[in-house]
């Protein structure tokens, strides 16, 4: 099959419009990861969506497998949404590229419900050092590929404060998302406080 990345980019632009910026990061021993920025006006509110491009070039493989399957396995890209103009969120590009490269570098499978830690603030001054991987299909539909390739899933990333990340480890992703919902948490707010967890 032809390179999947042009198909992935076409699906992103169909869902989110044309990107207004893009950057590329290459880590030693990995393929290039691009991060595309899309701007959307939601009822008078400017929202930036950052999407990775490159993570889905290869399937993710089980780290316990003795041999990586070059064809079969889940494929994904990551999407982060934040309100524009309130923080230096463009600095998130490197963190997103690190997360997108983690299946190649660390041999992990990124799936809904997982926590991904970036080891520092997502952007300068951010109260978040990790993200919760959400369920795909809401913002960008899965991209079906010819058999035997798995579809590409576009996984939303939901920033977590350290307290939320610790609480999620004990109670699970579903419980944290229910807290966010019950608290009316604006997950796109780059300065939001931790939801009440007591």
Residue frames as qw, qx, qy, qz and C-alpha x, y, z in Angstrom:
[[0.000, 0.888, 0.460, 0.000, 0.00, 0.00, 0.00],
 [0.329, 0.662, -0.047, 0.672, 1.10, 3.58, -0.67],
 [0.241, 0.082, -0.500, 0.828, 2.34, 5.81, 2.14],
 [0.210, -0.660, -0.720, 0.041, -0.52, 6.39, 4.59],
 [0.267, -0.429, -0.264, 0.822, 0.56, 9.88, 5.64],
 [0.090, -0.051, -0.350, -0.931, -0.92, 11.77, 2.65],
 [0.408, -0.453, -0.712, -0.347, -4.24, 10.02, 3.40],
 [0.436, -0.517, -0.552, 0.487, -3.96, 10.96, 7.06],
 [0.148, -0.239, -0.023, 0.960, -3.25, 14.60, 6.23],
 [0.231, -0.240, -0.554, -0.763, -6.20, 14.65, 3.83],
 [0.449, -0.545, -0.708, -0.027, -8.48, 13.32, 6.59],
 [0.357, -0.449, -0.363, 0.734, -7.22, 15.99, 9.00],
 [0.009, -0.106, 0.192, 0.976, -7.78, 18.83, 6.53],
 [0.316, -0.389, -0.694, -0.517, -11.25, 17.50, 5.66],
 [0.481, -0.596, -0.623, 0.162, -12.19, 17.54, 9.35],
 [0.429, -0.647, -0.230, 0.586, -10.31, 20.62, 10.57],
 [0.305, 0.947, 0.022, -0.095, -9.61, 22.78, 7.50],
 [0.680, 0.553, -0.255, 0.408, -6.23, 23.85, 6.19],
 [0.679, -0.478, -0.232, 0.507, -3.42, 24.06, 8.77],
 [0.124, 0.982, -0.010, 0.141, -2.12, 27.55, 9.42],
 [0.062, -0.781, 0.613, -0.103, 1.26, 26.35, 10.70],
 [0.993, -0.026, -0.117, 0.007, 3.35, 23.18, 10.82],
 [0.116, -0.779, 0.611, -0.085, 6.63, 22.09, 12.31],
 [0.914, 0.147, -0.377, -0.014, 8.74, 18.94, 12.04],
 [0.424, -0.693, 0.558, -0.172, 10.81, 17.18, 14.69],
 [0.848, 0.254, -0.465, -0.008, 13.15, 14.25, 14.14],
 [0.624, -0.641, 0.426, -0.135, 14.55, 12.17, 16.97],
 [0.064, 0.535, -0.830, -0.144, 17.57, 9.93, 16.59],
 [0.093, -0.033, 0.995, 0.022, 16.52, 6.57, 15.20],
 [0.350, 0.531, 0.692, -0.343, 12.94, 7.58, 14.39],
 [0.292, 0.532, 0.548, 0.576, 10.99, 8.85, 11.41],
 [0.027, 0.154, -0.049, 0.986, 10.13, 12.54, 11.18],
 [0.063, -0.627, -0.746, 0.216, 7.07, 13.65, 13.15],
 [0.031, 0.355, 0.185, 0.916, 5.19, 16.74, 12.01],
 [0.023, -0.534, -0.673, 0.512, 2.77, 18.74, 14.12],
 [0.053, 0.450, 0.478, 0.753, 0.08, 20.67, 12.26],
 [0.020, 0.332, 0.503, -0.798, -1.82, 23.58, 13.80],
 [0.040, -0.523, -0.672, -0.523, -5.42, 24.26, 12.85],
 [0.066, 0.095, 0.346, -0.931, -7.43, 27.31, 13.96],
 [0.158, -0.487, -0.797, -0.320, -11.17, 27.12, 14.43],
 [0.218, -0.211, 0.180, -0.936, -13.74, 29.71, 15.46],
 [0.286, -0.375, -0.882, 0.021, -16.23, 28.09, 17.84],
 [0.230, -0.833, -0.493, -0.099, -19.06, 30.56, 18.54],
 [0.001, 0.951, -0.098, 0.294, -16.67, 33.49, 18.74],
 [0.632, -0.659, 0.402, 0.071, -13.99, 31.57, 20.62],
 [0.501, 0.662, -0.551, -0.085, -10.67, 30.88, 18.89],
 [0.871, -0.319, 0.371, -0.048, -9.57, 27.26, 19.39],
 [0.258, 0.651, -0.689, -0.185, -6.24, 25.83, 18.27],
 [0.971, -0.052, 0.199, -0.123, -6.01, 22.16, 17.38],
 [0.011, 0.676, -0.720, -0.153, -2.58, 20.57, 17.20],
 [0.965, 0.116, 0.137, -0.190, -2.42, 17.26, 15.32],
 [0.421, -0.505, 0.684, 0.318, 0.56, 14.95, 14.85],
 [0.804, 0.533, -0.106, -0.240, 1.42, 13.56, 11.44],
 [0.353, 0.597, -0.716, 0.077, 3.85, 10.66, 11.24],
 [0.452, -0.294, 0.739, -0.404, 2.94, 8.46, 14.18],
 [0.828, 0.236, 0.358, -0.360, 0.62, 6.37, 11.97],
 [0.448, 0.631, -0.567, -0.282, 3.30, 5.60, 9.37],
 [0.360, 0.195, -0.908, 0.087, 4.00, 2.35, 11.23],
 [0.707, -0.488, -0.411, -0.306, 1.72, 0.15, 13.31],
 [0.327, -0.635, 0.540, -0.444, 2.25, 0.16, 17.07],
 [0.732, 0.078, -0.676, -0.029, 3.47, -3.20, 18.32],
 [0.792, -0.593, -0.100, -0.106, 3.16, -4.96, 21.64],
 [0.005, -0.814, 0.556, -0.169, 6.39, -4.34, 23.58],
 [0.672, -0.331, 0.650, -0.125, 6.38, -8.00, 24.66],
 [0.880, 0.456, 0.084, -0.099, 6.31, -9.27, 21.06],
 [0.709, -0.335, 0.402, 0.472, 9.57, -10.85, 19.93],
 [0.356, 0.105, 0.535, 0.759, 9.16, -9.57, 16.36],
 [0.240, 0.489, 0.184, -0.818, 7.43, -6.37, 15.27],
 [0.500, 0.497, 0.688, 0.175, 4.78, -6.90, 12.61],
 [0.191, -0.166, 0.237, 0.938, 5.40, -4.31, 9.85],
 [0.197, -0.297, -0.617, -0.702, 1.77, -4.49, 8.66],
 [0.505, -0.593, -0.585, -0.225, -0.68, -5.38, 11.42],
 [0.413, -0.308, -0.485, 0.707, -1.25, -3.38, 14.57],
 [0.001, 0.882, 0.433, -0.185, -3.04, -0.23, 15.70],
 [0.411, 0.272, 0.135, 0.859, -2.20, 3.10, 14.06],
 [0.187, -0.849, -0.453, 0.198, -2.93, 6.50, 15.52],
 [0.294, 0.453, -0.053, 0.840, -2.29, 10.22, 15.48],
 [0.310, -0.480, -0.575, 0.586, -2.73, 12.61, 18.41],
 [0.020, 0.657, 0.319, 0.683, -4.93, 15.73, 18.58],
 [0.322, -0.399, -0.504, 0.695, -4.78, 18.42, 21.29],
 [0.013, 0.738, 0.408, 0.536, -7.31, 21.29, 21.49],
 [0.375, -0.425, -0.388, 0.727, -6.70, 24.51, 23.47],
 [0.127, 0.936, 0.316, -0.088, -8.17, 27.99, 23.54],
 [0.611, 0.442, 0.053, 0.655, -6.04, 30.42, 21.57],
 [0.105, 0.735, -0.033, 0.669, -4.25, 33.53, 22.82],
 [0.629, -0.733, 0.004, -0.258, -4.13, 32.66, 26.53],
 [0.699, -0.545, 0.420, 0.195, -0.75, 30.89, 26.76],
 [0.158, 0.649, -0.644, -0.372, 2.34, 30.01, 24.72],
 [0.861, 0.044, 0.452, -0.228, 0.69, 26.81, 23.55],
 [0.713, 0.634, -0.286, -0.086, 2.72, 26.64, 20.31],
 [0.021, -0.631, 0.754, -0.185, 5.59, 25.44, 22.53],
 [0.803, -0.098, 0.497, -0.313, 3.61, 22.18, 22.92],
 [0.733, 0.543, -0.325, -0.249, 4.91, 21.07, 19.52],
 [0.259, 0.501, -0.810, 0.157, 7.98, 19.30, 20.86],
 [0.434, -0.137, 0.749, -0.482, 6.04, 17.55, 23.64],
 [0.814, 0.328, 0.174, -0.447, 3.49, 16.29, 21.10],
 [0.623, 0.566, -0.528, -0.109, 6.25, 15.04, 18.81],
 [0.049, -0.399, 0.860, -0.313, 7.85, 13.19, 21.75],
 [0.633, 0.066, 0.596, -0.489, 4.53, 11.51, 22.55],
 [0.793, 0.488, -0.069, -0.357, 3.94, 10.64, 18.88],
 [0.461, 0.574, -0.676, 0.027, 7.42, 9.10, 18.65],
 [0.475, -0.436, 0.659, -0.388, 7.00, 7.02, 21.82],
 [0.948, 0.121, 0.212, -0.203, 5.68, 3.90, 20.01],
 [0.743, 0.574, -0.293, 0.184, 8.86, 3.85, 17.87],
 [0.120, 0.673, -0.566, 0.460, 11.23, 4.82, 20.68],
 [0.362, -0.340, 0.695, -0.520, 9.77, 2.96, 23.65],
 [0.268, -0.040, -0.932, -0.240, 7.69, 0.28, 21.95],
 [0.222, 0.262, 0.681, -0.646, 4.46, 1.33, 23.64],
 [0.004, 0.485, 0.741, 0.464, 0.90, 1.13, 22.34],
 [0.118, 0.071, 0.237, -0.962, -0.95, 4.42, 22.83],
 [0.215, -0.413, -0.832, -0.302, -4.63, 3.67, 23.46],
 [0.371, -0.626, -0.145, -0.671, -7.69, 5.38, 24.97],
 [0.776, -0.603, -0.155, -0.097, -7.51, 5.56, 28.76],
 [0.790, 0.012, -0.188, 0.584, -3.71, 5.70, 28.84],
 [0.241, -0.943, 0.023, 0.229, -1.76, 8.42, 30.65],
 [0.732, 0.414, -0.014, 0.541, 1.21, 9.94, 28.83],
 [0.430, -0.827, -0.042, 0.360, 3.71, 11.97, 30.84],
 [0.566, 0.753, -0.056, 0.330, 5.97, 14.51, 29.15],
 [0.737, -0.160, -0.269, 0.599, 8.22, 15.06, 32.20],
 [0.204, -0.197, -0.114, 0.952, 7.59, 18.80, 32.38],
 [0.354, 0.557, 0.316, -0.681, 4.96, 21.46, 31.58],
 [0.631, 0.494, 0.569, 0.182, 3.21, 20.93, 28.25],
 [0.362, 0.713, 0.112, 0.590, 4.06, 24.56, 27.42],
 [0.286, 0.224, -0.415, 0.834, 5.69, 27.38, 29.45],
 [0.275, -0.143, 0.368, -0.876, 3.72, 27.94, 32.66],
 [0.662, -0.157, -0.538, -0.498, 1.28, 25.12, 31.94],
 [0.551, -0.408, 0.533, -0.496, -0.25, 23.44, 35.02],
 [0.963, 0.130, 0.107, -0.213, -0.18, 20.13, 33.10],
 [0.133, -0.614, 0.754, 0.192, 2.67, 17.64, 32.76],
 [0.232, 0.024, 0.960, 0.156, 0.68, 14.74, 31.36],
 [0.513, 0.107, -0.267, -0.808, -2.33, 13.96, 29.20],
 [0.600, 0.123, 0.744, -0.266, -5.15, 11.44, 29.23],
 [0.059, 0.080, -0.758, -0.644, -5.74, 9.73, 25.89],
 [0.555, 0.231, 0.343, -0.722, -9.43, 10.07, 25.01],
 [0.639, 0.309, 0.704, 0.010, -11.73, 8.03, 22.81],
 [0.143, -0.144, 0.527, 0.826, -11.36, 8.56, 19.04],
 [0.114, 0.457, 0.819, 0.328, -14.07, 9.39, 16.52],
 [0.027, -0.780, -0.471, 0.412, -15.46, 12.63, 17.93],
 [0.021, 0.796, -0.143, -0.588, -13.45, 15.32, 16.21],
 [0.321, 0.535, -0.646, -0.441, -11.79, 13.39, 13.36],
 [0.945, 0.048, 0.094, -0.310, -13.26, 10.13, 12.10],
 [0.688, -0.302, 0.613, 0.247, -11.11, 7.01, 11.88],
 [0.413, 0.627, -0.463, -0.471, -9.37, 6.56, 8.54],
 [0.922, 0.043, 0.378, -0.073, -10.00, 3.09, 7.11],
 [0.047, 0.628, -0.681, -0.374, -7.07, 1.58, 5.22],
 [0.778, 0.242, -0.481, -0.324, -6.99, -1.34, 2.80],
 [0.918, -0.338, 0.194, -0.070, -6.78, -4.78, 4.43],
 [0.663, -0.427, -0.592, 0.167, -4.78, -6.05, 6.24],
 [0.235, 0.270, -0.301, 0.884, -3.91, -2.59, 7.63],
 [0.191, -0.602, -0.660, 0.407, -5.69, -1.40, 10.78],
 [0.109, 0.881, 0.301, 0.350, -7.50, 1.95, 10.54],
 [0.328, 0.220, -0.300, 0.868, -5.80, 5.15, 11.69],
 [0.347, -0.764, -0.541, 0.053, -7.47, 6.50, 14.83],
 [0.168, 0.587, -0.123, 0.782, -7.23, 10.15, 15.84],
 [0.573, -0.456, -0.607, 0.309, -6.84, 10.18, 19.60],
 [0.114, -0.872, -0.020, -0.475, -7.73, 13.36, 21.54],
 [0.540, 0.024, -0.546, 0.640, -5.31, 14.34, 24.31],
 [0.394, -0.824, -0.271, -0.305, -6.83, 15.79, 27.49],
 [0.279, 0.522, -0.510, 0.624, -4.31, 17.70, 29.66],
 [0.723, -0.550, -0.418, 0.015, -4.13, 16.57, 33.31],
 [0.186, -0.822, 0.390, -0.371, -2.76, 18.37, 36.35],
 [0.264, 0.335, -0.864, 0.267, -0.40, 16.28, 38.53],
 [0.416, -0.043, 0.652, -0.633, -3.23, 15.84, 41.10],
 [0.793, 0.291, 0.002, -0.536, -5.61, 14.62, 38.39],
 [0.598, 0.434, -0.669, -0.078, -2.98, 12.23, 37.02],
 [0.009, 0.240, -0.868, 0.434, -2.38, 10.77, 40.49],
 [0.585, 0.111, 0.463, -0.657, -6.14, 10.43, 41.11],
 [0.759, 0.384, -0.293, -0.437, -6.61, 8.78, 37.72],
 [0.337, 0.383, -0.855, 0.089, -3.96, 6.17, 38.56],
 [0.195, -0.025, 0.835, -0.514, -6.07, 5.10, 41.54],
 [0.503, 0.372, 0.513, -0.588, -9.61, 5.52, 40.23],
 [0.528, 0.291, 0.720, 0.342, -9.24, 5.10, 36.46],
 [0.119, 0.043, 0.375, 0.918, -9.76, 7.19, 33.34],
 [0.215, -0.554, -0.680, -0.430, -13.56, 6.85, 33.30],
 [0.412, -0.697, -0.482, 0.336, -13.89, 8.17, 36.86],
 [0.305, -0.361, 0.048, 0.880, -11.72, 11.20, 36.07],
 [0.007, -0.218, -0.543, -0.811, -13.71, 12.00, 32.94],
 [0.317, -0.662, -0.665, -0.141, -16.92, 11.78, 34.98],
 [0.390, -0.606, -0.277, 0.636, -15.43, 14.27, 37.48],
 [0.184, -0.109, 0.304, 0.928, -14.56, 16.63, 34.64],
 [0.157, -0.435, -0.669, -0.582, -18.08, 16.35, 33.25],
 [0.396, -0.693, -0.587, 0.135, -19.76, 16.83, 36.64],
 [0.383, -0.571, -0.129, 0.715, -17.54, 19.85, 37.37],
 [0.416, 0.882, 0.213, -0.056, -18.18, 21.47, 33.98],
 [0.536, -0.530, 0.346, 0.559, -14.43, 21.48, 33.36],
 [0.539, 0.815, -0.102, -0.187, -13.27, 23.37, 30.28],
 [0.866, -0.178, 0.319, 0.342, -10.57, 20.99, 29.07],
 [0.591, 0.602, 0.166, 0.511, -9.48, 23.53, 26.42],
 [0.210, -0.965, 0.068, -0.139, -8.57, 26.16, 29.04],
 [0.697, 0.406, -0.422, 0.414, -4.74, 26.31, 29.10],
 [0.045, 0.442, -0.519, 0.730, -4.77, 27.75, 32.67],
 [0.714, -0.440, -0.279, -0.467, -7.54, 25.73, 34.29],
 [0.327, -0.503, 0.678, -0.425, -7.28, 24.45, 37.84],
 [0.136, 0.024, -0.990, 0.010, -7.55, 20.83, 38.88],
 [0.582, -0.397, -0.433, -0.562, -11.12, 19.56, 39.19],
 [0.523, -0.488, 0.465, -0.521, -12.35, 18.86, 42.75],
 [0.600, 0.221, -0.765, -0.075, -11.18, 15.35, 43.61],
 [0.135, -0.201, 0.782, -0.575, -12.24, 14.85, 47.25]]
